[in-house]
Amino acid sequence: MTKANRLAILQKLETERKSTLVSYVTGDRPSLGAVALSAQIGTDAVRYFRELLEGVGIVDKIDLFIYSRGGQITAPSSIIHLLRKHCKKLGVLVPYKAHSAATLISLGADEIVMGEMGQLSPIDPTTFNVFNPVDPLNPTGRWQISVEDVTAYMSLAKEKAGLDSEESARNVFHLLADKVHPIALGNVHRIYNLIRLLAPRMLGMHMDSASVQDQAKIKLIVDTLTEKLYTHDYLISCEEAKAIGLKVVDPNSTLDRLMWDLYKEYETDLKLLDLFNPATAIVGNATTAFSEHVAYVESTKKTYAAVVEGEINPPPTVQQLMALLPQVPLQQLIAQIYLVLQQMPAVLPSVVLKTQKWLSV
């Protein structure tokens, strides 16, 4: 029983750290994580933090055990504020991946304990709205726009191409606006300002933003995490995190082992190493229901799981596909038959998500 194992390790961590443990783990299981919103850090989890913390009360120290590839940048502030209302000191335990929004959460802690495999990442966000460009590889979807990609484009024109006059800068921007809707660019600028507002506030929860020395540290940290690492996929090690001024501490061997053991329990329970493959999950040639855990908010006393439920529909049969052909105009019939025969080997079952909800388990 993985839950029993998780709770046993959580209790050992509480003893080792002399603190109250809370975990927030969002799954990045291949395929499933891409379509399940709850498999990312999000505001939907905040109310379950409240439910869990009501049973904790006010304590001297809380440690947040976190594993996530990221999510909504508006969620970390709410989570950290809520945790801080219930403790005098807040730590974050990073056994492995704490990327993007998870890094932003870590900025709000008094200390970040990074295990041997611990990773942080840049916090430059990507933006998405209905005005983003259509994805040419998926006409029903849209590209996500990296905030820093837009600023890098403008910097490229100025610094490398030498287009530094007011007129050339205007022409460069007009060229960009011809390719990307102006409202999408406005959204990029809004998110650009938001992340530079949120990150210093998170750091200011445990640093003196009125101090000239701490102001310089905060600026270095924010500049590094938002624009100086050049790619959102850059992985920040424990040593690098210390070098840019984050309050990172090394765990002793016992703590590092416990953190990694707890991560592996979540890894097993959320099937993080197993591809969610509709072709192998479907039973026979019938519609098959599925229910999967994709995230946890947990303490030794309560467990809340984000659960996604849906159906896997079998691919259409040859007869079903051929039945559609007479509905097209005669002149298109031959072309349609050719396309159907071409695509038949690649036809796969389709996944339909029905519900995404948090449950007490």
Helices and strands as residue ranges (DSSP letters): H 2-17, E 20-26, H 32-35, G 37-39, G 43-45, H 46-54, E 59-67, H 75-84, E 87-94, H 101-107, E 111-114, E 126-127, E 134-135, E 138-142, E 145-146, H 147-155, I 156-160, H 166-179, H 182-203, H 212-223, I 224-228, H 238-243, E 248-249, H 253-269, H 278-281, E 288-298, E 303-313, H 318-324, G 325-327, H 330-343, G 344-346, E 350-360
